[in-house]
Amino acid sequence: MVKRLRNYLITGAIVLVPVVLTWYVLLSLFRFLDGLTAQWVAQVLGHAIPGLGLLVTVFIVLTTGILTRSFLGRELINMGQSILSGTPIVRGVYVTMKQIVDAFTVTDQTAFKRVALVEYPRRELWAIAFVTADGPQEACAISGEELVSVFLPTTPNPTSGYLIMLPKRDVKLLEMSVEDGLKLVVSGGVFAPVPGGAPRDNRRSG
C-alpha cells in the first residue's frame, strides 16, 4: 500500500509540476509586464486596474515598432540609442543587453550560422556550439591557425555562454538546424532532433 501511494504521488507530481510551473511563469510574466506601466496608469486614473498596465505596455511596444518603420521614428530611436550608448555606466549594461537581443533575433543575417560539436571542456568530451563567424584576422595571425569563432551556450539558458576561437579542423559541423540545436541545449539533451523527423524524447528511448 505504501509503495502504491508513493507511485501515485510521483505520478501526480509528474503531471502537475509542469502545469504549476507554466502557470507560475505566465503569472510572473503578466505581473512583470503589467507592473511596467501600472504605476503610471494608477496615477492617471487614481486607482490601479489589473491588466491595464499590460495593455499599455503592449501599446507602447506596438507604437515603437510602427515608429521604427518610419524615417522620423528611426531617427528618434537612433538618437535615443546613441544617448544610452554614450552614457557612462548605462552604456555597459545597454550595449550588452542589446547585443544579446540582437544575437537571438531573426534579422537579415543569422547570428548563428551552423551547429557544431567541439571538444570541451577537455578532449573526448563533446559540447554543442554555434558557429558565429570566421576568427578575427589578428587572432589567426598570432595563433598561426585558421580559427573559427563559436558560441558555447550554457544549459538550459542559451543566452549565456562562452566565446571560443579554435582551429577550423577542430570544429565538427552538424546537419541539424540552428533551431533544433537551441532546442537540444534548452532541454538539456532531453529532446534530440531526428534527421527528417520530429525531435525524439530521450526520456522514452531505450
N, C-alpha and C positions, 0 to 999 in steps of 0.2 A: 504493500500500500504506500509506504513512504517513497519507494522508488518511482511508483506511478505518479504520485503527486509532484515529485521533483521533475519528472519528464513533462507533465502538464505545465508546470511553472516555466520551464525552459522554453517550451513551445510557445506559450503565451507571450513571453518576453521577446522571442524572435519576431513574432507577428506585430506586437505593439510598439516596440522600441523604435523602429523606423518611422512609424506613424507619429509617435510623440515627438521625435526629433525633427521630422518635417514640419509639424505644427509649430514647434518652438522656433525653428529657423525662420519660417514665414512670419510668425508673430513678431519676432525680433526685427526682421526687415521692415515690417509695417510700422512698428514703433519708431524705428530709426528714421525712415523716410517721412513719416508724419511729423516727427519731432523737429525736423529741419526748419519748418516754417510755422509750426503750431503756435509758437510764442507770438510771432507777428500777427497771425490770424486772431489770436485771443486779444491782443492789444487793439486791433481794429474793431472787432465785434463786441468786445467787452467780456467775452466768455469763450472758453475752449469748445470746439466741436470735433470730436474724434473722427478722423478720416479726412477732414477738410484740409489739414496740413499736407496730407499725401497728395490730394488733388492739386493743390497749389504748387507742390514740388514737381509733379508731372507736367503742369502747365509751364513752369519755368524751364524745365528741360526741353520740352517741345518747342517753346519760343526760341530758346538758344539754338536748337537745331535748324529752325526756319531762318533765323538771322544769319547763321553760318553759310547758308546758301546764297545770300545776297552780298553784293560788293561792300556796301556800307557795314553790314554786320560783320563780315570777315575782317574789315579794317579795325572795327571796335574790339573784336575778340583778340586780334593780333596785338593791339595796343595794350589790352589788359594782360595778355600773356607776357609781353615784354616787361611790363611793370613788375609782375610777380617774379619773372626770371632775373630781374636786376635788383631785387630787394634782398639784402643780407638776411640770413637765417631762413627766411621764407623760400629763397631761391633753392637751397639744397633740398628741402622737402618737396617743393612743387616740381622741380625738374625730375627728381627720382620717380615720383608718382606718375608723372606724365609719360615717362619712358616705359614704365611697367604697363600702363594702359595701352600705349601705342603698340607695344610688343604683342599684346594679346587681342588686338582689334584687327578685324579684317579690313585692310586698306588696299591701295593699288599694288602694293608689294606685300608678299607674305614674309613675315618676320622669320618664321621657321621654315626653312626650305625642304629639309628632309629629316626623317627619323633615322637614328643611327645607334649602334652599340659601341660603347667604349669600355675599356678595362679600367674600372675604378671601384674602390679606392686602391686596388692592387691588381697585379696580374692574375688572370683566371677568374676574376670577379667582374661580371658584365653589368653595365648600367645603361638605361635608356637615356639618350641625349638627343638634342635637336640641333642640326647644323644651321648656323645663322649667316655665316659669310666666310670668305677666304681670310686667312690670317693677315694681319697688318704687314705691310712690306718691311717695315723696320724690324718687327719681331722675326720675320722669316730670314732676314739678312743676318741678324745676330745669331739665331739658332742654326743657320745653315741648312734648314729644312723647309719644305713646302708645308706650311701649317694651315690648319682649318680651325675656325672659331666655332665652338659648340656650347650650347647652354645645357647644363646638367641640372634638371629640376629636382626639387625635393618632393616627397610623398607625404600626405595627399595634397599638399598645396604647391602647385607648379609655378606660382608667381614668385617663389623664392628659389634660389639655387646658386650655381657657380658658373662663371665663365671660364672655360678651359680652352687653351690653344694647344693642339697636339699635332704630330705629324699626320699627313693625309693618309698614309699607309695604315695607321692605327685606328682609323675610323671605318667601321663596318656599316655601310648603308643598308637600310631595310626597305622593303617594298610597301610596308604599311603607310597609310596616310598620316599626316600630322594630327588630324582629329582623333584617329584611333590610338596614336601614341600618347596623346594627352589623356584619353580615357583610361589607358593602361596605367599611367602614372597616378592619376587621381584615385583609381580604385585599388591601388596598391597591388596590382597584378591579378586581382580577382577576375576582371573581365578582360580576357585576352582576345584580340581580334583574330578571326579565322579568315585566311585568304579566300575571297569570293563568297563569303557568307557573313552571318551575323556574329557579333562578339560571343566568345564562349565563356560561360561562367565556370571558372576553375574550382569553385566550391563543390560542383557536382561532378567533376571529372574523376576518372579512376574508379 
